[in-house]
Amino acid sequence: MLDVLVKAMAFVLTIVLGYTLKRSGLFGKEDYKIVSKIAINITLPCAVISGFAGFKMDYSLFWVLLIGLVSNLIMIGAALFL
């Protein structure tokens, strides 16, 4: 539970830090483009890679994938029919 709280507080701290830096005038109105590129191109891939560090394959989850695929195909077919 403590681990979850620490991660949540890290996200909150990141948001508060960004807001504080914006209010202090360090970032301008057009700087969001640079920050969003950093977040998408660096931070997100790093988070995905570190998330798969302790990944163990559970083959029973393929049934969930199959059920979702079939359900979506049924919904697409119903939409085309209507």
C-alpha positions as CSV (number, residue, x, y, z in Angstrom):
1,M,0.0,0.0,0.0
2,L,2.9,2.3,0.8
3,D,4.3,1.7,-2.6
4,V,1.1,2.8,-4.3
5,L,0.9,5.9,-2.2
6,V,4.5,6.8,-3.0
7,K,3.8,6.5,-6.8
8,A,0.6,8.5,-6.5
9,M,2.4,11.3,-4.6
10,A,5.2,11.3,-7.2
11,F,2.5,12.0,-9.9
12,V,0.9,14.7,-7.8
13,L,4.3,16.3,-7.1
14,T,5.0,16.3,-10.8
15,I,1.8,18.1,-11.5
16,V,2.3,20.6,-8.7
17,L,5.9,21.2,-9.9
18,G,4.7,21.9,-13.5
19,Y,2.0,24.3,-12.3
20,T,4.5,26.1,-10.0
21,L,7.0,26.5,-12.8
22,K,4.3,27.8,-15.1
23,R,3.1,30.3,-12.5
24,S,6.7,31.5,-11.8
25,G,7.2,32.4,-15.4
26,L,9.8,29.8,-16.2
27,F,7.6,28.3,-19.0
28,G,5.9,30.4,-21.6
29,K,2.7,29.8,-23.5
30,E,4.4,27.9,-26.4
31,D,6.7,25.7,-24.2
32,Y,4.0,23.1,-23.8
33,K,5.1,21.7,-27.3
34,I,8.6,21.0,-26.0
35,V,7.4,19.5,-22.7
36,S,4.8,17.3,-24.4
37,K,7.4,16.0,-26.9
38,I,9.7,15.1,-24.0
39,A,6.8,13.4,-22.2
40,I,5.7,11.4,-25.2
41,N,9.1,10.5,-26.7
42,I,11.2,9.9,-23.6
43,T,9.1,9.5,-20.5
44,L,6.3,7.2,-21.9
45,P,8.7,4.7,-23.5
46,C,10.8,4.6,-20.3
47,A,7.6,3.9,-18.3
48,V,6.6,1.1,-20.6
49,I,10.1,-0.5,-20.5
50,S,10.3,-0.3,-16.7
51,G,6.7,-1.6,-16.5
52,F,7.7,-4.8,-18.3
53,A,10.7,-5.4,-16.1
54,G,8.9,-8.0,-13.9
55,F,6.4,-9.1,-16.6
56,K,5.4,-12.8,-16.5
57,M,3.2,-14.0,-19.4
58,D,-0.2,-15.4,-18.4
59,Y,-1.6,-17.2,-21.3
60,S,-5.1,-17.3,-19.8
61,L,-5.5,-13.6,-20.7
62,F,-5.6,-14.4,-24.4
63,W,-9.2,-15.4,-23.8
64,V,-9.9,-11.9,-22.7
65,L,-8.3,-10.6,-25.9
66,L,-10.4,-13.0,-28.0
67,I,-13.6,-12.1,-26.2
68,G,-12.9,-8.4,-26.7
69,L,-12.1,-8.9,-30.4
70,V,-15.3,-10.9,-31.0
71,S,-17.4,-8.3,-29.1
72,N,-16.0,-5.5,-31.1
73,L,-16.6,-7.3,-34.4
74,I,-20.2,-7.9,-33.3
75,M,-20.7,-4.2,-32.4
76,I,-19.2,-3.2,-35.8
77,G,-21.6,-5.6,-37.5
78,A,-24.6,-4.2,-35.6
79,A,-23.6,-0.7,-36.4
80,L,-23.3,-1.5,-40.1
81,F,-26.7,-3.2,-40.0
82,L,-28.4,-0.3,-38.4
